[in-house]
Amino acid sequence: PQRHAEIFAIMASARDAAIDRVRQAFAGGESLQGWQVDDACRQVIEEAGYGKYFRHRTGHNIGQETHGNGAHMDNLETHEDRRVLPRTCFSIEPGIYLDEFGVRSEVNVFIDAECNVHVTGEAQTSIRTLL
């Protein structure tokens, strides 16, 4: 339905904003903290008027046991001031949860030793291309 597509598009734009924030930081040699990734994502959802429906952090560090001990993408549950480092992996998984339905999308991001940013499903299809 159109309403589902609209909410998904907002959430996908937020996800993509977080990815873009990571790419820009590593391309420019900028130090990046987890809260900054969360803010880039959360801002899109808040500006669309759905901030109160995004009820969890943007993402978490991924280690050998799923949730790792590195920086989380979080400025909601905690103010994550640890740096996002090369040779680490983390999720970006925003969601908008309304009473009648919810949407969530997860991608995983890996920063390699040369600071290249790799995203699962690199050939991403956004809802914008489907509408």
N, C-alpha and C positions, 0 to 999 in steps of 0.2 A: 504493500500500500504506500501511497505517496507520503503519508506522515512518517512511516518507518524509514523510507528513503531519505527524507529531510533530516531526521535525527541521525541516521547513519552518516550522512554527508558531513554534518557538524563534527561528529566524533572522528571521522576519518581525517578531516582537516586538522583537528587537534593533534592526532597521531603524527601526521605529516609535519606539523609545526615543530614537534619535539624532535623528530628525525632531522629536520633542517637545522635546528639549533645545535645539535651534536655535530653535524657535518660542517657547519660554519665555524664552530669553535676549533675543531681539529684541523681544518684547512688553514685557519689563520694562526695556529699555534697558541690559541687562547686557553687559559686554565678554565676548566668547566666543572662546576659542582652539581651534585644531583638535584638540588632544589631549583637550579636554573632550568633544567630540562623539564621538571614538573611545571614550573611557572609558564614556560612557552606553550605547553600543552593545555594547561588549565585556563590560560587567558582566552584561548579560542572558544572554549565551552562557556566560560563566564560571559564573554561579549555577546554570545548568541542567546544568553538568558537562561542557561541551564546549569549554572555553577553549582547550585545546591543538589543537583542530581548526579554529580560526579563525586562519589562518596569515598574514594580510596586514592592512594598514591598512584602516580603515573606508571611506575614500574619498579622492579627490584633487580638486584644483582643476580647473576646466574653463575653458579659454581658447579662443582662436580655432583652436588646433591640438590640441584635445582636452585634453591635460594642460596646465593653465595654470601660472603662476608664483606664484599666491596660496597661501593656507593650505591644507594637506592635512588630512584628518581622520585624524590619526595619533598614536598613542602606543605603537606597537609597533616600527616600523622606525626612527622618529625620535620625539623628543618635540616635536611641532609647537606652538611657542609663538606663532606668528603669529596675528593676530586674523582671525576670519571677518568680512568687511566687507560693508556694503551695496554693491549693484551688482556682486556677484560670483556665480558659479555653481560648484557642486561636486557630486560624486557621493557617495551613501551606498550602499555595496554590500557588506554583510557576507556571509559564507559560512561554511558548516560542511562540512568535507571529511573524510568518514569513508573507511575503506578500501573499503567496498562501494558507496558512492555519495556524492555531494556536492550541496549546494544553495547557490544564491547568488541574490540579488535586487538589482537596481540601480535606484535612482531618482536623478533629478537635482534639485537644489535651487537656486533662484535667489532672492537677496535683492534686492528692488528698492530704489530710492532712498529710499522712505519706510519702509524696514525691514519690508515685508511679505514673508512667506516663501511662495514658490510651489514646489510639488512636482509633478514629472511624474506623470501618472496620478492626479490629485488625488482622483478617485473610486476610491480604492484598495480592492481586495477582499482581505481577509486570509484566511488559511486558517481562522481561527477561525470566520468566518461560513459557511464551507463544511462544517465538521464537524458 
